[in-house]
Amino acid sequence: MTGIQTKTGLYSALTFDSEWMMISVLPFIWLYNGQRGKKSWITQYFFYIIYPAHLWILMILRYLFIKYEL
C-alpha cells in the first residue's frame, strides 16, 4: 500500500510547519501583568507609521535586487 510521502526535513519544518514558532511568544505572555501600558502619541501611532514604512522598504529592496540582480 502506498501512501502520501511527506518531506520532514529542516527546510520543510521551518517553512511549512510554523506552529512551533508559538514558543517565541511565551516570554511575553509570562511577563504580562494584566495592566495596560503607558499611552502616549508615540506608542499610540508607532505601528501605524512603522508597518507601512517597513513594507515600502521591503518593496524598494525587492525592486533593487531584481533590477541590479544582487
Backbone as JSON Lines, residues from 0, in Angstrom:
{"i":0,"aa":"M","n":[0.84,-1.18,0.0],"ca":[0.0,0.0,0.0],"c":[0.89,1.24,0.0]}
{"i":1,"aa":"T","n":[0.63,2.12,-0.93],"ca":[1.42,3.34,-1.0],"c":[0.63,4.49,-0.39]}
{"i":2,"aa":"G","n":[1.32,5.29,0.35],"ca":[0.68,6.44,0.98],"c":[1.34,7.72,0.52]}
{"i":3,"aa":"I","n":[0.86,8.79,1.02],"ca":[1.43,10.08,0.68],"c":[2.71,10.26,1.5]}
{"i":4,"aa":"Q","n":[3.79,10.53,0.82],"ca":[5.06,10.73,1.49],"c":[5.27,12.23,1.69]}
{"i":5,"aa":"T","n":[5.65,12.59,2.88],"ca":[5.91,13.99,3.16],"c":[7.38,14.17,3.49]}
{"i":6,"aa":"K","n":[7.9,15.31,3.09],"ca":[9.29,15.63,3.37],"c":[9.35,16.25,4.77]}
{"i":7,"aa":"T","n":[10.14,15.69,5.64],"ca":[10.19,16.17,7.02],"c":[11.56,16.72,7.37]}
{"i":8,"aa":"G","n":[12.19,17.37,6.41],"ca":[13.5,17.96,6.65],"c":[13.4,19.29,7.36]}
{"i":9,"aa":"L","n":[14.54,19.89,7.64],"ca":[14.6,21.17,8.34],"c":[13.93,22.27,7.53]}
{"i":10,"aa":"Y","n":[14.19,22.32,6.23],"ca":[13.58,23.33,5.38],"c":[12.06,23.25,5.44]}
{"i":11,"aa":"S","n":[11.54,22.06,5.33],"ca":[10.09,21.86,5.37],"c":[9.52,22.25,6.73]}
{"i":12,"aa":"A","n":[10.22,21.91,7.78],"ca":[9.74,22.24,9.13],"c":[9.73,23.74,9.37]}
{"i":13,"aa":"L","n":[10.73,24.45,8.85],"ca":[10.82,25.89,9.09],"c":[9.91,26.7,8.18]}
{"i":14,"aa":"T","n":[9.57,26.18,7.01],"ca":[8.79,26.98,6.07],"c":[7.32,26.61,6.02]}
{"i":15,"aa":"F","n":[6.99,25.37,6.2],"ca":[5.6,24.95,6.04],"c":[4.91,24.63,7.35]}
{"i":16,"aa":"D","n":[5.64,24.31,8.37],"ca":[5.05,23.98,9.66],"c":[5.46,25.06,10.66]}
{"i":17,"aa":"S","n":[4.69,26.14,10.72],"ca":[5.09,27.29,11.54],"c":[4.48,27.27,12.94]}
{"i":18,"aa":"E","n":[3.8,26.22,13.32],"ca":[3.19,26.17,14.65],"c":[4.23,26.15,15.76]}
{"i":19,"aa":"W","n":[5.42,25.66,15.48],"ca":[6.46,25.6,16.5],"c":[6.92,26.99,16.91]}
{"i":20,"aa":"M","n":[6.65,28.0,16.08],"ca":[7.1,29.36,16.38],"c":[6.3,30.01,17.5]}
{"i":21,"aa":"M","n":[5.18,29.41,17.91],"ca":[4.41,29.97,19.01],"c":[5.2,29.98,20.31]}
{"i":22,"aa":"I","n":[6.24,29.22,20.4],"ca":[7.09,29.2,21.59],"c":[7.72,30.57,21.81]}
{"i":23,"aa":"S","n":[7.98,31.31,20.74],"ca":[8.65,32.61,20.86],"c":[7.81,33.66,21.57]}
{"i":24,"aa":"V","n":[6.5,33.48,21.69],"ca":[5.66,34.47,22.37],"c":[5.46,34.16,23.85]}
{"i":25,"aa":"L","n":[5.87,33.0,24.29],"ca":[5.68,32.62,25.69],"c":[6.3,33.59,26.69]}
{"i":26,"aa":"P","n":[7.52,34.09,26.48],"ca":[8.06,35.06,27.45],"c":[7.19,36.31,27.58]}
{"i":27,"aa":"F","n":[6.61,36.78,26.48],"ca":[5.75,37.96,26.55],"c":[4.46,37.67,27.29]}
{"i":28,"aa":"I","n":[3.93,36.48,27.11],"ca":[2.71,36.1,27.84],"c":[3.01,35.99,29.32]}
{"i":29,"aa":"W","n":[4.15,35.43,29.68],"ca":[4.52,35.29,31.1],"c":[4.81,36.63,31.75]}
{"i":30,"aa":"L","n":[5.31,37.6,30.99],"ca":[5.62,38.91,31.56],"c":[4.41,39.83,31.66]}
{"i":31,"aa":"Y","n":[3.3,39.47,31.04],"ca":[2.11,40.32,31.06],"c":[1.51,40.34,32.45]}
{"i":32,"aa":"N","n":[1.25,41.54,33.0],"ca":[0.73,41.64,34.36],"c":[-0.75,42.04,34.4]}
{"i":33,"aa":"G","n":[-1.42,42.1,33.26],"ca":[-2.84,42.41,33.23],"c":[-3.16,43.89,33.16]}
{"i":34,"aa":"Q","n":[-2.15,44.74,33.11],"ca":[-2.39,46.18,33.06],"c":[-1.97,46.72,31.69]}
{"i":35,"aa":"R","n":[-2.67,47.79,31.27],"ca":[-2.29,48.45,30.02],"c":[-1.01,49.23,30.21]}
{"i":36,"aa":"G","n":[-0.25,49.36,29.15],"ca":[0.98,50.13,29.2],"c":[0.7,51.62,29.13]}
{"i":37,"aa":"K","n":[1.76,52.39,29.16],"ca":[1.64,53.84,29.06],"c":[1.11,54.21,27.68]}
{"i":38,"aa":"K","n":[0.25,55.22,27.65],"ca":[-0.32,55.65,26.38],"c":[0.15,57.06,26.07]}
{"i":39,"aa":"S","n":[0.9,57.18,25.0],"ca":[1.34,58.47,24.54],"c":[1.18,58.5,23.02]}
{"i":40,"aa":"W","n":[1.46,59.62,22.41],"ca":[1.33,59.73,20.97],"c":[2.24,58.73,20.27]}
{"i":41,"aa":"I","n":[3.43,58.57,20.8],"ca":[4.4,57.67,20.17],"c":[3.92,56.22,20.22]}
{"i":42,"aa":"T","n":[3.47,55.78,21.37],"ca":[3.02,54.4,21.48],"c":[1.7,54.17,20.75]}
{"i":43,"aa":"Q","n":[0.88,55.2,20.66],"ca":[-0.41,55.05,20.0],"c":[-0.27,54.93,18.49]}
{"i":44,"aa":"Y","n":[0.6,55.71,17.88],"ca":[0.71,55.74,16.42],"c":[1.96,55.07,15.87]}
{"i":45,"aa":"F","n":[2.75,54.46,16.73],"ca":[4.0,53.84,16.31],"c":[3.78,52.83,15.18]}
{"i":46,"aa":"F","n":[2.87,51.89,15.37],"ca":[2.68,50.85,14.38],"c":[1.94,51.34,13.15]}
{"i":47,"aa":"Y","n":[1.18,52.41,13.28],"ca":[0.53,52.99,12.1],"c":[1.57,53.58,11.15]}
{"i":48,"aa":"I","n":[2.72,53.95,11.67],"ca":[3.79,54.52,10.85],"c":[4.78,53.44,10.43]}
{"i":49,"aa":"I","n":[5.19,52.62,11.37],"ca":[6.23,51.62,11.11],"c":[5.78,50.53,10.15]}
{"i":50,"aa":"Y","n":[4.54,50.05,10.29],"ca":[4.11,48.94,9.44],"c":[4.14,49.29,7.96]}
{"i":51,"aa":"P","n":[3.49,50.39,7.53],"ca":[3.59,50.73,6.1],"c":[5.02,51.06,5.67]}
{"i":52,"aa":"A","n":[5.79,51.68,6.56],"ca":[7.17,52.04,6.21],"c":[8.0,50.79,5.94]}
{"i":53,"aa":"H","n":[7.84,49.75,6.75],"ca":[8.65,48.55,6.52],"c":[8.21,47.84,5.24]}
{"i":54,"aa":"L","n":[6.94,47.94,4.88],"ca":[6.5,47.35,3.6],"c":[7.11,48.1,2.42]}
{"i":55,"aa":"W","n":[7.17,49.42,2.51],"ca":[7.81,50.21,1.46],"c":[9.29,49.86,1.34]}
{"i":56,"aa":"I","n":[9.96,49.71,2.47],"ca":[11.39,49.37,2.45],"c":[11.6,48.01,1.8]}
{"i":57,"aa":"L","n":[10.77,47.03,2.15],"ca":[10.89,45.71,1.54],"c":[10.62,45.76,0.04]}
{"i":58,"aa":"M","n":[9.63,46.56,-0.37],"ca":[9.33,46.68,-1.78],"c":[10.49,47.32,-2.55]}
{"i":59,"aa":"I","n":[11.1,48.35,-1.98],"ca":[12.24,49.01,-2.61],"c":[13.43,48.05,-2.7]}
{"i":60,"aa":"L","n":[13.68,47.31,-1.64],"ca":[14.77,46.33,-1.68],"c":[14.53,45.27,-2.74]}
{"i":61,"aa":"R","n":[13.29,44.79,-2.84],"ca":[12.95,43.8,-3.86],"c":[13.21,44.37,-5.25]}
{"i":62,"aa":"Y","n":[12.77,45.6,-5.47],"ca":[12.99,46.25,-6.76],"c":[14.48,46.35,-7.08]}
{"i":63,"aa":"L","n":[15.27,46.77,-6.1],"ca":[16.71,46.89,-6.32],"c":[17.37,45.55,-6.59]}
{"i":64,"aa":"F","n":[16.96,44.51,-5.86],"ca":[17.53,43.2,-6.08],"c":[17.19,42.65,-7.46]}
{"i":65,"aa":"I","n":[15.98,42.92,-7.92],"ca":[15.58,42.43,-9.25],"c":[16.26,43.27,-10.33]}
{"i":66,"aa":"K","n":[16.27,44.58,-10.19],"ca":[16.84,45.45,-11.21],"c":[18.34,45.25,-11.38]}
{"i":67,"aa":"Y","n":[19.06,45.16,-10.28],"ca":[20.52,45.07,-10.33],"c":[21.03,43.64,-10.13]}
{"i":68,"aa":"E","n":[20.13,42.68,-10.06],"ca":[20.46,41.25,-9.92],"c":[21.44,41.01,-8.79]}
{"i":69,"aa":"L","n":[21.14,41.52,-7.64],"ca":[22.01,41.34,-6.48],"c":[21.8,40.0,-5.83]}
